[in-house]
Structures are given as C-alpha cells and as structure tokens.
Amino acid sequence: MSNEKFLYNRINSKNTDFVMWMGFPGIYSFSMSSLGYLWMFKTIDEIEGVNIERICSDTENTQYNISDVKVFGFSFSFDMDFLTIFSMLEKYNLPLKAKERDKFPLIFAGGPVVSANPEPYKDFFDFFIIGDGEDVNLKVIDICKSNQDKTKDYILKHLSEIEGVYVPKYPKKVKKLTKKLSECIYTPVLSENAFFKDTFILEMSRGCANRCGFCLASYLNLPLRCVPYDELLKTIDLGLNYTNKIALLGAQISAHPHFHDVCKYIYNKIQNGEKIEMSVSSLRVDAITPDVVKTLVAAGQKNSTLAIEAGSDRLRKVINKNLTEEQIFDAVKIARDNGLKGLKFYGMIGLPTETQEDLFEIIELARKLKKENKGFDISFGFSSFVPKPHTPFQWCGRENTKSLEEKSNFLKKELHKLGITAHVSSIKWDYWQTVLSRGDASLNDLIFKAYKYGGKLGAFKKAAKELKINSDSFATDNYSFEKELPWDFIEINPDKEFLIQENQKLICSR
Ligand code: SF4
C-alpha cells in the first residue's frame, strides 16, 4: 500500500518465484494493529527466496495470482475467525476442505485459538502451528519451498516431523512452541489507515504469571517472559524515529521488572519537550501507581481499563485474581488524583461458584465507586465465562444461557439506575464460542454447515440440529478429570496433573 512506512529494509527485487500469502481474517485497518501478524510478515519478507503478500478480508487487488501461491497462512485469534477465513478461501476459489485441495496452496493457521484446540477446524487446514510461531515459520517455509516440485502429501509428511507443527493427516503428540523473548517484537509497518493510526506497538512481555483460573492468555503462554530492558529502550527509540504514537503490549506488562523504568524513560522524554502519545494494554489494579498514571496522562491517555473480573473478594479468590476491594479503591484514587478522567472496569459473569450474592457485590462496588469519585467517569464491561482448554477451569461447564441472560439484564438495569454505563457481550455468541473452544472433531461438519447457512446464530443452531450434535455437551456439561479431552494431544507446560490440582485448590477455596 502506498501510504505504508516500513521500519526495516525490504529486499527490493527478489530472485524467486515462490509466493506466499499471509491472510488476516478481518479488514486491512485492523490487520495493521495486529502485532503477531505483521511481525510474521516481516520475518518472512526478509527471506531472499520468498515473495510474500498480505491479504485481508477487504483486499481487492492482489499483486500475485492465487495460482502462483504455494502457501496461504492465516492468523486465527478468535473462535469465530473461521467464518471470515472460509469466505476468503471462497473468494479465491479454493475448496474449503483440505482433502478437496489436491493442488497448492498449502493452507495453514496459527494463533491462540488453534494452538489451544485445533480439532474443530482440522478438516479445513493442511497444518497448524501450535504456539509461538516466529521461529518455526522459517523452517516451515524452507520445507515448502525446497520441495515445491513434490506432492502436497510429501511436504505434509515432512512438516509433520517438525516440533510444534500439527498435520491432521499425520496425527501425533504435538509440543507447544515457547519462544524465548530475547528480542522485542514491534510493528514493522506503520500506516495512517491503521485502526490505531501510525501507532508503533511493541511487546514488552509475553504471558502472565498470575494464572487466573480461566485465563488462556496466561496458561497458553507460561512462563512469563520479559524483553530485556536495553532491547526495550532500543526499540522505543526506533519507533520514535518514525512516529510519536507508542503502545506497550503484554498480558501483564506491569509485571515486567522494568515497567516503571520504561514509564520514566518516556515521561522524561515528554518533559524534555518530545511530543509522545503513549497507551498501554489493560493494567492490573496493583500496577496503578502515581508515576505510571502521570506518564499516561502526560502521554495523552485520558481513560484506562482495569480488569477486576469479579465483584466480590471471595470470587476473585476462587479465580486466583487475588485483589481486594481496598486495592481497587486505592487504584481509583491514584488514577483520579493524578489526572485520569475515567476508568472502565472489566469483569465476567457466570464464573465457577458465582452466586447472586456476587452480582449484588458488583452493584455495591459500583455504587461506592460512583459515590466516592464524583465527576470521575466510571463504566463497566462484562463478558460471560467461556471455559478454555489448558486452563484449570477447562472442566467447568458454562451456566445455561437463560440464567446468564437474566444476570446480564440484572447488571445492566441496576448499573443504569446508578447512572453507570455497562456493556455485556452477547451471551448467545459466548455460548457458541464455548462449544468451539471445548469442541472435538465432530464440529468440523457443524462449522461447515453453519458457514454455509450464513454464519449467524440461527445458522449454528440449525446446523447442530441437522447433524444431531448436542452442543450443550461441549458448552454446559461439567467434565470429570478422567475424561479424555480433544486437546490432550497438545503437550504443554503446566501439564494436566497441575491443572487438576489448581482446579481443586481454587474451587475449594470458595
Ligand atoms: S491477570 Fe489478566 S492476563 Fe494475567 S492471568 Fe489474570 S486475567 Fe490473565
């Protein structure tokens, strides 16, 4: 795209006819804020022997023809991404099912959804990358490229022998890849048409050591890894050569041993007259200190998000979010006193062991926050609990839709009475997300039909009915620890034994 700025030296003319497409299941402006996707593009773009092109759902003209593409990889971050991926495959006249594609391109996916549980999607992709794909991608491309004159099957057999690659045709135990974070990953291409216009995003840390019982971002990415401090400063300076907008990314950036030093580094630059706008991904309550808030405010941030997850100290203990009401009030006071204009609190409903009492406590918390912080903008956002593979709560069934909708309406109504805006995610969509999240191979037929029927809620219901699939068995059933789970073949640390112990410890702490 003509208005893109590349932050690395691109090889001008490549002497190769090997073409790869990197697919993003969303529109261009969103793709430009997707760090993993863009970084993957950069690492492959830097290979002399590969021509790579980014393809988004709204891409109109492509530089290469689909008939020249040997590998088409997709980033798969959200359960429902498959809908857009299928429409992109159809747009280029590619059969959706892998067994109906005897010619190139090979189609693969990587990202948190398929790393956690690829089974519901395995009929459609030739292979999956499980875990941090940055390094293995190069190996994968090398095999595909050096064997492009061979059959698809020959290449797949080879790929199945690589650690971290899952080829459904050649099933085996697959070890999840965990990258050492010695270098800093950043937005290698800036664009004024990005959703976050011209924003330089850099990853400070990966994973989260807090291990909340429901949290895939934590459990899929253990151990917490932090980018070395000097690397961070070097990367920040690189970004500031091109733009004044910086975003720090990480599931738990405040756990980085140098988080406060980084804030100070930026703050000092601003004090010295540099015009910098900085934002951070959601902060933990215990990371809110006067210095951090002053930096955010000096860098133009007016509001921030605090994830409290649940309304009561009791329930926060059950989910391992050991955060007290007193800490929440202290954080709000610091935020307000140091210049933020408002905070959005993020929580979940339907968490294991939740009772109506916990909901009353959310309302009570909101009432007290509002009363003590007049003129400060307080809002709430909720989603409903979706049990995720590889977490201690993977065995916990979700509450039924009717009761969750009642809870959702109760919260919206009661918070509205207090003059507080509350947004709750769609309970019905969260239900289908759970089905996919804990799904097995039988769901391949379901998602195929659901897509063909238009991909709306009714389409999922209709498909399940026709196929006689009991979706509740994935969504609301509690599982026994002995049950074999569809994603057990993925080897990941911590293992299942540890998750069982953690589940018992947390649920028993009620
Ligand atoms: S603190 Fe946030 S990122 Fe960390 S485990 Fe808990 S929910 Fe996940």
Boltz pocket constraint, residues with backbone or C-beta under 6 A from the ligand:
constraints:
  - pocket:
      binder: B
      contacts: [[A, 208], [A, 209], [A, 210], [A, 211], [A, 212], [A, 215], [A, 217], [A, 218], [A, 251], [A, 252], [A, 284], [A, 307], [A, 321]]
      max_distance: 6.0
